[in-house]
Amino acid sequence: MAGRELQRIRDAILQQRYILTEHAYSEMHEDNLDVLDVESAILSGAIDRVLTRDPRGTRYVVIGNATDDKTPVGVVVRFVEHDQLLVITVYAIE
């Protein structure tokens, strides 16, 4: 199942069917990351955790690499209406 969900997440990125929250933008700025780093992390990464206890829907924690191929990045996402991917937060892993 994780493989299927990861492909669904990647497809949303490749098809530009995603939006970032203000919180995600703020966290990206704090860690000197940008949207390309988010895309890279998802396209190069794997699902690290699946969080199912949120009444708003299942969240996925994807861990991958930023565009520099050195910086590990965590991205927390969930699917919302119209099969859009919502990027909830982004963080560099120290």
MOHU-V97841 format. One record per backbone hydrogen bond with DSSP energy under -1.0 kcal/mol. NH is the residue of the N-H (numbers start at 1). CO is the residue of the C=O. E is the energy in kcal/mol with one decimal. If there is no record, write none. Layout:
# MOHU-V97841
NH,CO,E
NH,CO,E
This chain:
# MOHU-V97841
5,1,-2.4
6,2,-2.7
7,3,-2.0
8,4,-2.0
9,5,-2.4
10,6,-2.8
11,7,-2.7
12,8,-1.8
13,9,-1.7
14,10,-2.9
15,11,-2.4
16,13,-1.5
17,12,-3.1
19,85,-2.5
21,87,-2.3
25,21,-2.0
26,22,-2.5
27,23,-2.7
28,24,-2.6
29,25,-2.3
30,26,-2.1
31,27,-1.6
32,29,-1.3
33,28,-3.0
38,34,-1.5
39,35,-2.5
40,36,-2.6
41,37,-2.5
42,38,-2.1
43,39,-2.7
44,40,-2.2
45,41,-1.2
46,63,-2.0
48,61,-3.6
49,61,-1.2
51,59,-3.0
57,54,-2.0
59,51,-2.7
60,77,-2.8
61,49,-2.6
62,75,-3.1
63,46,-2.5
64,73,-2.4
66,71,-2.7
69,66,-2.1
73,64,-3.4
74,91,-3.2
75,62,-2.5
76,89,-2.5
77,60,-2.5
78,86,-1.6
80,84,-3.0
84,81,-1.3
85,17,-2.8
86,78,-3.4
87,19,-3.2
88,76,-2.7
89,76,-1.2
91,74,-2.3
93,72,-3.0
